[in-house]
Amino acid sequence: MIYGSDNVVKKFAYWKTQAAGSNGSDALVLFIDVIIEIRKDMGNQNTKMNMDDLLGMLIIDYESYKKKLIEDMQASHPHVASSSR
């Protein structure tokens, strides 16, 4: 990715390096961070879209997948409370 603000390129580079060694859930959350940064770069600085909003649009039957995602995140990052995601 060569287009976008410095923040977009940095988020993308971070996602790309971290995704290779992470579980799928971690990679997905990092990818959503990239999408949110792209939205901000496109003029939506005050975006209210969050991980749930975007994953709900990308994943079929997200509500069923959401429980597994939270469990995976808690296993990878025990300090992350389920209410923060």
N, C-alpha and C positions, 0 to 999 in steps of 0.2 A: 504494500500500500504506500503510494507516494503522494497521494492527494490528501488534503485535509490539514487541519491545524497541527501544530506540534503536539498538542495533547492527544489528538486522535491517533497520530502516528505512534506516539509513545505507548498508548493503551493497546494498540494493535500489536506492536512489537512485544510487549509484555505478555499479552494473551498467547501469541505464537510460541514464545519460549516456554511459558508455564504449561500450556495445554499438552505438550508432548509428554511430560512426566506426571501428569495429574490424572485423577479419575475423571470420568466423563462429566460428572456433576460440577466439579471445580472448573473445568474448561468451559462449560456452558455458562456459568455465572460470570466468568471473566469475559466471555464473548458478549454477554448482555452489557457489561461495563463499556465495551467498545461501541455498541449500538447507542447507548445513552450519550456517550461523548460525541458521536457523529451527529446525533440530534441537536446537541448544544452547538456544535460547529455550524450547523445549518440555520442557526438563528433562533433555536428554541432554548435559550439560556435558562429559562425558568421552567423547564419541562417538569411535569409532575409524574411522568411515566416512570415506573419502577420495574424491578425484576419480574414480579408477578404479572404486571400488565403485558410486558413484552413476551415473556415465556408463554403466557396464555394465548398469544397470537401465533406463536411459532410451533407449539407442540399440540398435537391432536390429543384430546382428553388430558389436558394439563392437570386438572384437579386430581386425577388418579396418580399421575406421575409426581405430583408435588410432595407427597409424603416421603417417597423414596429420595427425592432431591434433598429434603431437609435432613433425613437420616444420614445420607452420604456426607452432607456438609458438616453435620455434628461429629461424625466419625473422623473426618479430616481435620476439623477445626473445633475441638471440644470447647474452646472459649466462646464460640459463636452461639448465642442463644437462638432458639427457633423463632422467637418473636422478632428478631432483627432482620430476618429475611422475608 
